């Protein structure tokens, strides 16, 4: 382990990009699954329970993951900017 402090700015910015791309992917997947669920003929208590769980638990959980990725990407981007400023 090295005693050097700091970050690889390029690697950090690559991670920021990946985090944002993956957040967008999760949003798109959530939307696609929601649309598919809404267009799937399925009736009865199991369907109602699953649909309720999907919209009440799973979609909000996925949205929280997206928000966490976006927030951490923004924080990491700021840290990369700060590191670049400090290194200049």
C-alpha positions as CSV (number, residue, x, y, z in Angstrom):
1,X,0.0,0.0,0.0
2,X,1.3,3.4,-1.0
3,X,1.6,6.4,1.3
4,X,0.7,8.8,-1.5
5,X,-2.5,10.7,-1.0
6,X,-4.7,11.9,-3.9
7,X,-6.5,10.3,-6.8
8,X,-6.1,9.4,-10.4
9,X,-8.3,12.1,-11.9
10,X,-8.8,10.3,-15.2
11,X,-9.9,7.1,-13.4
12,X,-12.2,9.1,-11.1
13,X,-13.9,10.8,-14.1
14,X,-14.2,7.4,-15.8
15,X,-16.0,6.1,-12.7
16,X,-18.2,9.2,-12.6
17,X,-19.2,8.5,-16.3
18,X,-19.9,4.8,-15.6
19,X,-22.0,5.6,-12.5
20,X,-24.1,8.1,-14.4
21,X,-24.5,5.7,-17.4
22,X,-25.5,2.9,-15.0
23,X,-28.0,5.1,-13.2
24,X,-29.6,5.9,-16.6
25,X,-29.6,2.2,-17.4
26,X,-31.4,1.4,-14.2
27,X,-34.0,4.1,-14.9
28,X,-34.6,2.7,-18.4
29,X,-34.8,-0.8,-17.1
30,X,-37.3,0.2,-14.4
31,X,-39.4,2.0,-17.0
32,X,-39.3,-0.9,-19.4
33,X,-40.3,-3.4,-16.8
34,X,-43.1,-1.2,-15.5
35,X,-44.5,-0.8,-19.0
36,X,-44.2,-4.6,-19.6
37,X,-46.0,-5.3,-16.3
38,X,-48.8,-2.9,-17.1
39,X,-49.3,-4.5,-20.5
40,X,-49.2,-8.1,-19.2
41,X,-52.7,-9.6,-18.9
42,X,-52.6,-10.9,-15.3
43,X,-55.6,-10.8,-13.0
44,X,-56.3,-11.8,-9.4
45,X,-54.8,-11.4,-6.0
46,X,-51.3,-12.5,-7.0
47,X,-51.3,-9.9,-9.8
48,X,-52.6,-7.2,-7.5
49,X,-50.0,-8.1,-4.8
50,X,-47.1,-8.2,-7.3
51,X,-48.2,-4.9,-8.9
52,X,-48.5,-3.3,-5.6
53,X,-45.1,-4.6,-4.5
54,X,-43.5,-3.5,-7.7
55,X,-44.8,0.1,-7.5
56,X,-44.7,0.4,-3.8
57,X,-41.4,-1.2,-2.9
58,X,-39.3,-2.2,-5.9
59,X,-39.6,0.9,-8.1
60,X,-38.8,3.3,-5.1
61,X,-35.8,1.1,-4.1
62,X,-34.5,1.2,-7.7
63,X,-35.0,5.0,-7.7
64,X,-33.0,5.3,-4.5
65,X,-30.2,3.3,-6.1
66,X,-30.3,5.7,-9.1
67,X,-30.3,8.8,-6.7
68,X,-27.3,7.3,-4.8
69,X,-25.3,6.7,-7.9
70,X,-26.0,10.2,-9.2
71,X,-25.2,11.8,-5.8
72,X,-22.0,9.9,-5.4
73,X,-21.0,10.6,-9.0
74,X,-21.5,14.3,-8.4
75,X,-19.4,14.2,-5.2
76,X,-16.7,12.2,-7.0
77,X,-16.7,14.7,-9.9
78,X,-16.3,17.5,-7.4
79,X,-13.4,15.7,-5.7
80,X,-11.7,15.2,-9.0
81,X,-12.1,18.9,-9.8
82,X,-10.7,19.7,-6.4
83,X,-7.8,17.3,-6.9
84,X,-7.0,18.8,-10.3
85,X,-7.0,22.3,-8.8
86,X,-4.8,21.3,-5.9
87,X,-2.4,19.5,-8.3
88,X,-2.1,22.5,-10.7
